Amino acid sequence: VQLVESGGGLVQPGGSLRLSCAASGSIGSIATMGWFRQAPGKQRELVASITPGGTTNYADSVKGRFTCSRDNAKNTVYLQMDSLKPEETAVYYCSLQSRSIWSYWGQGTQVTVTS
């Protein structure tokens, strides 16, 4: 399984970005997928996840601002990030669960929130 993220970049505080993660093969349509982030010097944290049926779960810090969605026909998951804060500067990773374990990871995409 290969996961390829895109959509990171530089944005001002309060701005928005939309990340995409394309999964190779059809497994992306039948697996729970998620977005993690890791800031310098900090542990990687789960930001959002989405089941094959579309049920989402969010970290408390992003509820109401981030939206995770998926297009199973395209084996792609998205993370719409609004009202971004400087402390959310991090490398964002896409991951895919296998047997309830986050087993596959993308290469990461940098998100920088700065004025």
Buried (B, 14 or more C-beta within 10 A) or exposed (E): BEBBBBBBEEBEEEBEBBBBBBBEEEBBBEBBBBBBBBBEEEEBEBBBBBBEEEEBBBBEEBEEBBBBBBEBEEBBBBBBBBEBEEEBBBBBBBBBBEEEEBEBBBEBBEBBBEE
